[in-house]
Amino acid sequence: MRKLIFGALCLVIFLASAIDADAQFNRKAIKKNNKRIASYRGKKRGFGNKVYNAVGFSASALNYYGDIAPKPQRVSTDISFTRPAIGLSFTHRFGPRYSLMGQFMYGTLKGSDTQSADQADAENGVFRYQRNLSFRNRIKELSVVAYFDLFENDATYISRVKWTPYAFIGVAGFHHNPQAQAPATGLNGENLGVAPGTWVNLKPLGTEGQYSNLEAGDANFGIKPYSNFQVAIPFGLGARFRINEVMDLWADLGFRYTFTDYLDDVSSNYVDLGVFGANNLARAMSYRSNELPASEIPVLEPYDARNGVSYSTIPGYGREHPSNMRGSKGDKDIYMVTTIRLTYILGATMHKAKFR
């Protein structure tokens, strides 16, 4: 009996020692695992970090800066000719501050001398009003733009900053096609072959002698046709606001610095009206001062053009002379784009994105 009790006691002591040793080992293992868990940050991929894609829709307002503006200053524009544009975009966010956006935008630019010129400005306004040129231009733009946030986003897309200012710069290619409305008749009452008020493409007409045989002494001698495809540099400032975990609202003011002076089909000097030959429409679209009301035309002087026909024009307009400027070729045209954009983060679902 004593032996049995002694054996049982030895067994209990052995089992207790084994359990205690195993518990000590488990406590060390748990403590080690807890340290690993505390220092774990996860793999940086997918929506677990700051890299994601988004699609967007934008509504913009376009304003034009060029030769057909109220004043010759670079910052002069006529707000009444603000025209709408729409856009679709795809954005890739690279990290805490940087995004790259590809966007297609379609919109219209417009300008008119008689509606914009300040006639109280004797030096510039009267000239522009009497010039009486006008245009519209439908812009189809494809751009790639880099955005730089002021505030870093160190968290995931779900916990991104509530708002941040940003700056942007990029490159854009665009197609443009300046047009103007045809007058009722030609300069001497000729039939123009189009109904009055019809929007006519200006580039094929060569309104500054691009397709004419100009003489070596002409102010526009050597002028070349411009291209409907052009390049621009988009740049500007804005701010982005988080609406919820998957949607952002962007608001920015940007400019497109172009490398053409022909968004309005106006850049150089007038040419002799005879160089257009039998093309009465090109002649009528090149010189339009005679369309003003008779009470607003100071004086008309006739001259014999190179095609042997006599035309009457306002002095300083509609004939060959180094000082008879139709536009100013020293400055390139610019258009301003004011944009509101809504973007949606791809790959996220609304059950993960609760509105706040």
C-alpha positions in Angstrom: 0.0 0.0 0.0 2.8 2.4 0.9 4.6 1.5 -2.3 1.4 2.2 -4.3 0.9 5.6 -2.6 4.6 6.5 -3.1 4.4 5.5 -6.8 1.2 7.6 -7.3 2.8 10.6 -5.6 5.9 10.3 -7.8 3.7 10.2 -10.9 1.8 13.3 -9.8 5.0 15.2 -9.2 6.3 14.1 -12.6 3.2 15.2 -14.5 3.1 18.5 -12.6 6.7 19.2 -13.6 6.0 18.3 -17.2 2.9 20.5 -17.3 4.7 23.4 -15.8 7.6 23.1 -18.2 5.2 22.9 -21.2 3.3 26.0 -19.9 6.6 27.9 -19.6 7.5 27.0 -23.2 4.0 28.0 -24.5 4.2 31.4 -22.7 7.6 32.1 -24.4 6.1 31.1 -27.8 3.0 33.3 -27.4 5.1 36.2 -26.3 7.3 35.8 -29.3 4.3 35.6 -31.6 2.8 38.7 -30.1 5.9 40.7 -30.9 5.8 39.5 -34.5 2.1 40.5 -34.8 2.8 43.9 -33.2 5.5 44.7 -35.8 3.6 43.3 -38.8 2.7 45.9 -41.4 1.3 43.7 -44.2 2.2 43.4 -47.8 2.0 46.6 -49.9 -0.3 45.6 -52.7 -3.9 46.1 -54.0 -6.1 48.3 -51.9 -4.1 47.6 -48.7 -1.9 50.7 -49.4 -1.6 54.0 -51.1 -1.5 52.7 -54.8 -4.8 52.6 -56.6 -6.7 53.5 -59.7 -9.8 55.7 -60.2 -12.1 56.8 -63.1 -13.7 60.2 -63.3 -16.1 62.5 -65.0 -15.6 66.2 -65.3 -17.5 69.3 -66.3 -15.4 72.4 -67.2 -15.7 76.0 -68.4 -13.4 77.1 -71.2 -12.1 80.6 -71.8 -10.0 81.8 -74.7 -7.0 84.2 -74.7 -5.8 85.4 -78.1 -6.1 88.0 -80.8 -9.9 88.2 -80.6 -10.0 89.3 -77.0 -11.2 92.6 -75.4 -7.6 93.9 -75.0 -4.1 92.9 -76.3 -2.9 91.8 -72.8 -2.2 88.1 -72.3 -4.7 88.0 -69.4 -7.5 89.5 -71.3 -10.6 87.4 -72.0 -14.4 87.9 -72.3 -16.2 86.0 -69.6 -19.4 86.2 -71.5 -17.9 83.8 -74.0 -17.3 81.1 -71.4 -18.2 77.8 -73.0 -18.7 74.3 -71.5 -16.6 71.1 -71.8 -16.9 67.6 -70.6 -14.2 65.0 -69.8 -13.5 61.4 -68.9 -10.4 60.5 -67.0 -8.4 57.5 -65.6 -6.1 58.2 -62.6 -3.3 56.0 -61.2 -2.0 57.0 -57.8 1.6 56.1 -57.1 2.0 56.9 -53.4 1.7 59.5 -50.7 1.7 62.6 -53.0 1.8 61.6 -56.7 -0.9 60.8 -59.3 -0.9 60.5 -63.0 -4.1 61.2 -64.9 -5.0 60.5 -68.5 -8.1 62.5 -69.7 -10.1 63.1 -72.8 -11.9 66.5 -73.0 -14.3 68.0 -75.5 -15.4 71.6 -75.5 -15.7 74.9 -77.4 -13.8 78.2 -77.5 -15.5 81.3 -78.8 -14.7 85.0 -79.4 -16.0 88.1 -81.2 -14.5 91.5 -81.8 -17.8 93.4 -81.9 -19.1 91.8 -78.7 -15.9 92.0 -76.7 -13.9 95.1 -77.8 -14.0 98.1 -75.6 -14.8 101.0 -77.9 -13.8 103.5 -75.2 -10.2 102.3 -75.7 -9.3 104.5 -78.6 -5.9 102.7 -79.1 -7.0 99.1 -79.1 -10.7 98.8 -78.7 -11.7 100.8 -81.8 -9.3 98.8 -83.9 -10.6 95.5 -82.7 -14.2 96.5 -83.1 -13.7 97.7 -86.7 -11.8 94.6 -87.5 -15.1 92.7 -86.8 -13.6 89.1 -86.7 -15.2 86.3 -84.8 -14.8 82.5 -84.4 -15.7 79.3 -82.6 -13.4 76.3 -82.2 -14.4 72.9 -81.0 -11.5 71.3 -79.0 -10.9 67.6 -78.7 -8.0 67.2 -76.2 -6.2 64.1 -74.9 -3.8 64.8 -72.0 -1.5 63.1 -69.6 -1.0 65.2 -66.4 1.0 64.7 -63.2 -0.6 65.8 -59.9 1.4 66.7 -56.8 -0.4 66.8 -53.5 0.6 69.2 -50.8 -0.6 66.9 -48.0 0.8 63.4 -47.8 -1.5 60.4 -47.6 0.4 57.8 -45.5 -2.6 55.6 -44.9 -4.6 53.3 -47.1 -7.1 54.6 -49.7 -9.9 54.2 -47.1 -8.1 56.5 -44.7 -6.8 59.1 -47.2 -6.7 62.7 -46.2 -10.0 64.6 -46.1 -8.7 67.2 -48.5 -5.4 68.5 -50.0 -4.3 71.3 -52.4 -2.4 70.2 -55.4 -0.5 71.5 -58.4 -0.4 69.8 -61.8 1.6 69.9 -65.1 1.6 67.7 -68.1 1.3 67.5 -71.9 -1.7 67.5 -74.2 -2.4 66.8 -77.8 -5.6 68.4 -79.3 -7.5 68.7 -82.5 -9.0 72.1 -83.3 -10.9 73.5 -86.2 -11.6 77.3 -86.2 -14.9 78.3 -87.8 -16.8 81.5 -88.5 -20.3 82.4 -89.8 -20.6 83.3 -93.4 -21.9 86.8 -94.4 -24.9 87.3 -96.7 -22.8 88.2 -99.7 -19.2 88.8 -100.9 -17.5 92.2 -100.7 -19.0 93.3 -104.0 -22.3 91.5 -103.5 -21.0 88.1 -104.9 -22.9 84.9 -104.2 -20.7 82.9 -101.7 -22.3 79.5 -102.3 -23.3 79.0 -98.7 -26.3 80.3 -96.7 -25.8 83.3 -94.5 -24.9 82.4 -91.0 -23.5 79.0 -92.0 -20.4 77.9 -89.9 -17.5 77.7 -92.3 -14.2 76.0 -91.7 -11.5 78.7 -91.9 -8.3 76.7 -92.3 -9.0 75.5 -95.9 -9.7 79.1 -97.0 -6.2 80.4 -96.1 -7.6 83.7 -94.8 -4.0 85.1 -94.4 -2.7 83.9 -97.7 -1.6 80.5 -96.7 -2.7 79.0 -100.1 -2.1 82.1 -102.2 0.8 83.1 -104.4 2.2 86.0 -102.3 4.9 88.3 -103.6 8.4 88.4 -102.1 7.7 91.9 -100.6 4.4 90.9 -99.0 4.2 91.0 -95.2 3.0 87.4 -95.0 5.3 86.1 -97.7 6.4 82.5 -96.8 3.4 81.9 -94.6 2.5 78.2 -94.2 -0.8 76.5 -93.5 -1.3 75.6 -89.8 -2.2 72.2 -88.6 -5.4 71.1 -87.0 -3.4 68.9 -84.6 -1.5 70.8 -81.9 0.4 70.3 -78.6 -0.3 72.2 -75.4 1.2 72.3 -71.9 -1.5 72.0 -69.2 -0.7 73.5 -65.8 -2.5 74.8 -62.8 -3.6 74.5 -59.1 -6.6 72.9 -57.4 -7.9 71.0 -54.4 -9.3 67.5 -53.9 -11.9 66.6 -51.3 -12.8 63.2 -50.0 -16.5 62.5 -50.2 -16.4 59.0 -48.8 -14.0 56.0 -48.9 -14.3 55.6 -52.7 -15.2 59.0 -54.1 -13.3 62.3 -54.4 -14.3 65.7 -55.6 -11.7 67.7 -57.5 -11.8 71.5 -58.3 -9.0 73.1 -60.2 -8.1 76.1 -62.4 -5.7 75.3 -65.2 -4.3 76.8 -68.4 -3.3 75.3 -71.7 -0.3 77.0 -73.2 -0.4 76.1 -76.9 2.2 76.3 -79.6 -0.2 77.8 -82.2 -1.5 81.3 -82.8 -4.4 80.0 -84.9 -7.1 78.9 -82.5 -9.0 81.9 -83.8 -7.6 81.8 -87.4 -5.9 85.2 -86.7 -2.2 85.8 -86.4 -0.5 87.9 -89.1 -1.2 90.7 -91.5 -4.0 91.4 -94.0 -3.2 90.4 -97.6 -4.2 92.0 -100.9 -7.8 90.9 -101.4 -6.9 90.0 -105.0 -4.7 87.1 -104.0 -7.8 84.9 -103.3 -8.6 84.9 -107.1 -12.1 83.5 -107.7 -12.5 82.3 -104.1 -15.1 84.9 -102.9 -15.8 83.1 -99.7 -12.1 83.2 -98.6 -11.9 86.9 -99.4 -15.1 87.6 -97.5 -13.9 85.7 -94.4 -10.5 87.4 -94.5 -11.8 91.0 -94.4 -15.1 91.6 -92.5 -15.1 95.3 -91.6 -17.6 96.1 -94.3 -20.2 94.1 -92.5 -20.5 96.7 -89.7 -23.5 99.1 -89.8 -22.9 102.0 -92.2 -23.0 104.4 -89.3 -20.0 102.7 -87.6 -17.8 102.6 -90.7 -15.6 105.8 -90.6 -14.7 105.9 -94.3 -14.2 103.5 -97.2 -11.4 103.9 -99.7 -11.4 101.9 -103.0 -8.3 100.2 -104.4 -7.5 98.0 -107.4 -6.5 94.6 -106.1 -4.2 92.2 -107.9 -7.0 90.3 -109.5 -8.0 93.4 -111.4 -11.1 94.0 -109.3 -11.7 97.2 -107.2 -12.6 96.7 -103.5 -13.5 99.4 -100.9 -12.1 98.9 -97.4 -11.6 100.9 -94.2 -8.0 102.3 -94.3 -5.7 100.0 -92.4 -7.8 96.9 -93.1 -8.1 94.5 -95.9 -5.1 95.3 -98.0 -1.4 94.6 -98.3 0.8 96.8 -96.1 3.4 96.0 -93.4 1.4 98.0 -90.8 -2.0 96.5 -91.7 -2.1 94.0 -88.9 -4.9 91.4 -88.8 -3.4 89.8 -85.6 -0.2 89.6 -83.5 2.0 86.7 -84.4 4.3 87.3 -81.4 2.0 85.6 -78.9 0.6 82.1 -78.9 -3.0 81.4 -78.0 -4.0 80.1 -74.6 -7.2 78.6 -73.2 -8.2 78.4 -69.5 -10.0 75.3 -68.1 -11.9 75.6 -64.9 -12.9 72.0 -63.8 -15.1 70.2 -61.3 -14.3 66.4 -61.4 -15.8 63.5 -59.6 -13.6 60.3 -59.3 -14.4 56.8 -58.2 -11.8 54.4 -56.9 -11.8 51.1 -58.8 -11.8 47.7 -57.1 -13.7 48.9 -53.9 -17.2 47.9 -53.0 -19.8 50.0 -51.2 -20.2 47.5 -48.4 -16.6 48.2 -47.6 -17.1 52.0 -48.0 -19.5 53.3 -45.4 -20.5 56.9 -45.9 -19.5 59.3 -43.1 
